[in-house]
């Protein structure tokens, strides 16, 4: 006969007599535990740190796993529900209760193989990041233990953490057990991700592909794009091994928006300059201060537009909607470029202090940018603004000017490349030289 132990947290109501009320402050936590005995339920009160409490929970966990293996899945499903239920629903387990469950799961981590995949997924879906510090610490410990014991769960763990940095938390209404700032939330997520990467280096195998998959589509709100981009750049602080790939990914996403703007303008049959004014006049561009000398009209990879008179917005709703879409995309491009420039500025200005470590970081970062230019920008038609990231970075050091011009001239003179590709490279040389302020005569 299978022995079944009921969930230890079936009720959270505190039962205090009048005499017990006086000693309430001396108790850390007062919970109820229900255990099954002969068809009747016995209520047990215990403090948060009670050894008997943890033993009871551990027994419940072991029983749930064992009885499932014997064909009795009720306790196991009850355990899953502890983690999968809505934290804001009535009767949802508290952080104290979930913490005790996690501690017991940590002790039996070796048993949580692929047969318990559904349980692990429920734990990963648990909203953890806005709970108290003690719970967060135990939760991160659980992630590390599971990742170490079963590498098959690593992609799920990495994906959960990356999805957490995708959200624009300022605009999300969600469960929050304590008052917590957005910065602290992201601190916790990055702490967990860094912990997993350091503890299980094989995690790097899955990191970049997940970062690519979870990057918000260009149609998503600006806040989502910028939030994710900033968090990607923060990952580079503790995972520099993927910095080259991540910078190329960011530039690729930015240039997609850049190109879409140019295509939309062509579809409207408008002169580029007329709507480019949106960027300078309406978005309050910050990144232009860093490379304003470069942001003059440039027709690289952009077909000439007809000089037709602009259409009357009041007479053409479609035209008006298209303009609004372009404004949104321009603002998105502006904000993403600003975030990228803010990150790069910290790197390229630190090296000017003659610090060997920061200078090395600057060299590595520029090499990554140069590779992104060669692999992404040079192969993308109608890019109008993204290339100025390289133009600006090259100006920070004379050797970078030589490296940049050397690459582009090499591509220009390479007879194995198509005439179109060579002409594009040549146009970039002319564009850069026309704007450069640090070229030797």
Steps between C-alpha positions, in 0.01 A plus 500: 500500500634841403545744786391852413607809691289808442655836410663654810361845416136422442406792723675817606253611764670560833334341804586690813334478836475803723802383698702444183425849371723650767799306370434571132795738464733234629404265221662555157218349296190304596380258233272200478612167376245234418609139496288201424442246777237234469273709283499788751704821480715622781599870521856577591640845581866580453746785462677588178832350609356193668696187418183293523342726241775439247492128574124495439538684171786274395288194573220647293734565206652152509156344529369701203788384281484138611123460475503646150745229401253244633213638298340726760543854368276703732773613746729581207233711331435675832870581517492643149203718588695658785728658239261545208210673675444874462697670782221757534225241534336415829680219679820536297807379692714764663869555435578320826312193387651500152845549647461188714387304196799623300743409777362146501516481121865604517569199725342262249631675187668183375157337469348782293595359163314541172205303638429803719532750216150636563578573866820686412311707242244594765776609738661707224167670431465598865507876535809533718671827423275725712504289814716556809879468496506168683267336251696640204821360646351152540344515153832587335664220698237262365570612142870435545445160660267382225729632226795317655312175553318488167650692208188434298320767701758770426330634184172534691671686783690735268186564297298584811760750617539662157124529462497681834724776365281534192216655695449870543438474874400864535191432294420155638243456773590181676537326831732670747540374853723789607576853388779464249664718238538409135877519534497246782283265295750503215786470750346176623450362150858577401626356829320174423623489140859572601478234771386236250764595242779493759380180664433306179722634218323279246212747537684731260420248228135597519526867596539679169241302306247578773596869498429505126169319534371725777598832339173694460373534145549843346125556518507486882479814709806720536513435874525125442773544241710731715449297817622184333788676326627654824480166677689333215779751540503436873545127438827585325639620833510145638486300176755674273546181300181580308566873462588480130188303417276721712629826352448361150149392600416846633631671188305257284176580687565873481575492130177310432307793644723746315431328168127470564482877548663554161265250333197668655622836373542361151152352513362842588691650209631773730833671511710348777597830655141604559433223748856465626420831670283297733815358654658837573189702579260263672690225680750709690782278380778455753729283293540771238706707740762226479521495122305803379783586263431174319122526476475703186296378205662191353368298210701183559289201396198727454335550164428853383149617580269697276441862587123476514303732722403347837149366529236664712474297823144614557400343168687177532453295816729228375778751451445636850521152653816428306659819630405406856660160450817662369508733799472203731777315319724807498450542874576131550818530293601813688453341843682181408793693354510716812518192724779354287696825494467540876653155543779558249580843643584346839747266330666740259537783752645283777794398284608862466614480862785272382369207698634184338193294584255755362714556191498128433121497537480791257712314243290186531175694477612686189603174335152366572342812350724476196401138448132597534551770238659251263248220556179698546511862384696446178250233398188704573354739244345835592664539838488869581611547862634175645842538337563812706563276800822393326574850372482633855697216663774529238551866590593417860848378408726549200576130471129429474475739206774303326330169582164618373628657179725201442205263516270706279771572241586130491136419427491774236806367316406133529429395140340178619210698642205615292510850345204604716675388818820679402314821417325490837834462677637791300202713597568429867860611456385828347234550764743439786778718359256785437401501867823399673665761719817311596643393166859593428543723200 
